[in-house]
Structures are given as structure tokens and as C-alpha cells.
């Protein structure tokens, strides 16, 4: 890799780190906003803002970049909506830190989700990572020495599964589809589904205020439209393993913001559980590559 290639790789990693930080910051912001807006209405407005930002980006592309199949983007958009819906509903019941660490389990659920597709079991390092993360989840959900698995934790686990399926679906379709069209169709699909859920599955609540409006703008523009645009543009210049490691920092940012700026109390179980989950993610992502490297020697 030449100097230009290395520079682009570093720029890509830094850009994706910024995306991870923005996502991490958003957990506490969304948690606080749910006191003034119902979950599906919040998501609907968030995705509509993101769609409004991405549509001009789509139409600015050359003609071949504006046309593509609808079905792949719609399918991936369904997984995206389901992941955010479960996450937002779970955030009503769990702390931002717990939500972020449990959501991060999506990274190690991906190899398990592709078993029916590849028809082979993941490497041993992946299973070791899953085991570490499972133990970490146990400690994260301990409360006063007792294991407490709340409905909010279950919803967040469902969120992690949906995000894992979202990653698998993107890997399956993204190389065949125009990137701007593919990303925009996902967001528009999620916006339509969220709007339908707000209308038919809940009693919409919206108490406008500066904090809520800022959260909607921040999550819609930066956490959704901006994050997708950066991810689409930069991920090609780095490796999947490095992307996974960078994104593993998301719950760290969430915990820092929640602790330093919003007074969330973090005990030894939170640090141990979160640390084991991060260790499991790194083991699952780095382990197979390390073992291959040793085998080549």
C-alpha cells in the first residue's frame, strides 16, 4: 500500500471513529427525548429528516448511480427500522450504557446469522468471543448480586439481532447496487415503516422543546444521514476487521457521556461486563485472522 493508500486508510478509520462517537453520544440524547415524544413518532421524524438530507445527495449522483433495484434496499431498510425500533423501545427501560453495550453484541451475532447462508460453523475464535460476551452480558445485567433480565434488555437484544441481520443483508447486496440509491432507499423505507408504526401502533406524543428538537436534528442529520454517507464513502478504504474494531468504541463513548455529563452511576459490574463484551467483540473479529496468520507460518 502506497503513501496515498495509507493516508486514505487513516482518514477512513478516523471518519468511522467520528461516526462511532456520534452514535455513542446519541444514546443518552434519545433516552432523554423519550420523555417528550413517543418512540415511533421520534423515529419517524428522525428518519424523515435523514431522508430529506439524503434525497438531494442521491439526485446529485450520475444517472447510473440514481437507479437500482428497490427490493434489496427495502429489505435492508426493514431490518434497519426493526433494529432502531427495538433499541428505542428498550431505551425507555434500560440505561444508555447498558443499551449501548448490548447493542454492540450485533458485531458477534453476525457470524452466527450467516451459518444458514454459508452452511458452515464459525471459527473457534468466534465461539470464544461469543462466550466472553455472554459472560459480560451476565455481569452487565447483575443488580445487587441478582441476575435481572428486564423487558428492556430483551428488546435491546432483539435490536442487536436486527442490526446483525442488517449487516449481513448489506454485505449480500451492497456490492451489486448503486451505493447512493441503496442507502437512500433504506432510509426512506425505515421512515415509512416508522410513520406507519406511529400512526397505528401507538398514541403519538410530541411535546416540542429545544432539547427534543435538537435531538431530532442531531440524530436525523448526523447519526443517520451523515453516518450512512460517511460509512458508504469511507468503508471501502479500510478493512472489515478495522471497521468492527472502530465501531466497538461506540459503547465506550456512550458510557463516558452518560457518566460525565448525565450522572449515570457505573459500578464494577458495569465495567467488568462492558469490558468482557468488548473483549468478546475483539476476539471474534481478530481471532480468525490471527489464527490464519499463524497457519501461514
Secondary structure, DSSP 8 states (H G I E B T S, - for coil): --HHHHHHHHHHHHHHHHHHHHHHHHHHHHHHHTTTB-HHHHHHHHHHHHHHHHHHHHHTS-HHHH---HHHHHHHHHHHHHHHHHHHHHHTTS-HHHHHHHHTTHHHHHHHHTHHHH-S---HHHHHHHHHHHHHHHHHTEETTEE---HHHHHHHHHHHHHHHHHHHHHHHGGGS-HHHHHHHHHHHHHHHHHHHHHHSS---B---HHHHHHHHIIIIIIIIIHHHHHHHHGGGS-HHHHHHHHTTHHHHHHHHHHHHH-----HHHHHHHHHHHHHHHHHHHHHHHHHHHHH-
